[in-house]
C-alpha cells in the first residue's frame, strides 16, 4: 500500500467533515495509484456529534457515527476507525 498514513488522513477527514461531504478519488493523490482503496467504499454512517477532544487523553480527538467510532491521536499521528 503506497499510502502509509491513509487511515490517519481518512479518520481526520471523518472527524472534521460537515453534515454533507464528498471525498474525491484524487484526495491526497489517491488517484495516482492503480487501485481504489477499499476504505473509500465503506459506509461509516451518519455523524452523531461534532469532533471533540477526549476527556482523558490530551491531543486525542473523537467523533461518533451511527456505524463507526472515529479516533485520531495527534501526538502519535494515529487514526483509528472502529466499526460498530
N, C-alpha and C positions, 0 to 999 in steps of 0.2 A: 504494500500500500504506500504510494508515494506521498500521501498527505499525512505526516506524522502526528499532527495535532488536530486532526479532523474532529474528534469528539469535543475538544475544548472549544473550538470555534462554533460547532453546532449547538452545544449546550449554552454558550454565551448568547448566540442568536435567539434561542428559545427563552432565555432569561429576559431579554430586553425588548422583544418584539411587541408591537401593539396589538389591538384587537383583530386587525387584518394584516396579514403578512404574506410575502411571496419570497421564496428563496430560489433564486435562479441557478441554472446549471453552471454558469461560469463564475459563481461566487467563489472567491478565494482562488480562482484559477482552476476550479474543478473541471471545467470544460476542456482543459488541456490534456486530459488523460483519456485513454481509450475505453474507459469503463464508467458506469454511473454508480457511485457509492450507494449501497443498499439502504444506508441510513436516511437518504433523501426520500425514500418511498414508505417510510413508517409513519403511521398516524399516531402522533404523540398526544392527541386530544385537544381540548379547549382549555385555555388558561383559566384558572380559578381565582387567581390573585396576581398582584404585580410582584416583581422581583423585590426581595428584601434580604437584609443581612441575617445571617444565622445568629441566634441569641447566645450560642455557646462557643462559637469559633470566629475569631477575628479574620476578616478577609475572605470569608466564605459566604456565597450568595445562593439563595434558594428560590424556587418557584414551583408551585403545584399546578399540574394539568389534570384533566379528567382521566387520562390514561397513563400518565407518567409523572415522575418527580425529577426535577432538574436541580443540579448542584454544580457550582463552579468554585473551586478553591483557587483564589488569585495568588496565594502565597506559593503554591506548588504548580500553578497553571495546569490544573487537572479538572476536566469536565466529566460529569457522570450523568447519564440518563438512565433512570431505573423505571422499567415498565411496571405498571400495577397489575 
